[in-house]
Amino acid sequence: MIERARIKLSPWQQAAVAVGAAVGALLDPRRADLIAALGETTGKPAFERVLERMRRSPEGRAVLLDRPRVISAKVGHAWDLPENTFGAAYARFMGSRNFSPDDRPPVRFMDTDELAYVAMRAREVHDFWHTLFGLPTNLIGESALKVIEFEQMHLPMCLLSVVGGTSRFNVKQRKLFFQHYFPWAVKTGFQCTDLMCVYYEQHFHEDLEDVRRKWGIIPAPTAPK
């Protein structure tokens, strides 16, 4: 499925798609397809580094070997797990927002099937990270998670998303973000484990707080009143 979706681009075509996607995403940050295209056309070196790290990690190698997909048919059992588990917390996060794991756009602009899978994996674990870090899906929460994603993967798209997101803050939101969320996101994104090397689905049955401790994750602080 990943292979069939891919489109090979020349360097000039890749640059044109990147510029068009960047402009479109800044004008409408809700366009997940444009954000995805921007991530793929500007992120190949970063995804190559992530791939190499996954190859060096036992759990990362298992992910590359099995190529698990975060789709309803594969993660639906999370809704039946005990309340304290990571899987149940993920199910609550998705259910409370009416999200579906099947809504992610396909990868189209990666050169190889393996890189395409890494890009898809980065896209599909996004909601796992929301769950683990306890971040909402509003503009502040998404911007904070993009800081963590940049620290973890060094994708230019993540940095551009932070710039674009924070430019839309009002004065109160900007102060809250840069005084409260940004320092936390920089610290936790740096000190936690290599999150692209985690086989999340194998930890669904574990206690949420236990996996947070194991992976060095500090949940988002409570916003001041």
Buried (B, 14 or more C-beta within 10 A) or exposed (E): EBEEBBEEBEEEEBEEBBEBBBEBBBEEBEBEEBBBBBBBBBBBEBBBBBBEBBEEBEBBBBBBEEEBBBBEEEBEEBBEBEEEBBBBBBBBBBEEEEEEBEEBBBBBBBEBEBBBBBBBBBBBBBBBBBBBBBBBBEBBBBBBBBBBBBBBBBBBBBBBBBEBBBEEBEEEBBEBBEEBBBEBBBEBBEEBBBBBBBBBBEBBBBBBEEBBEEBEBBBBEEEEE
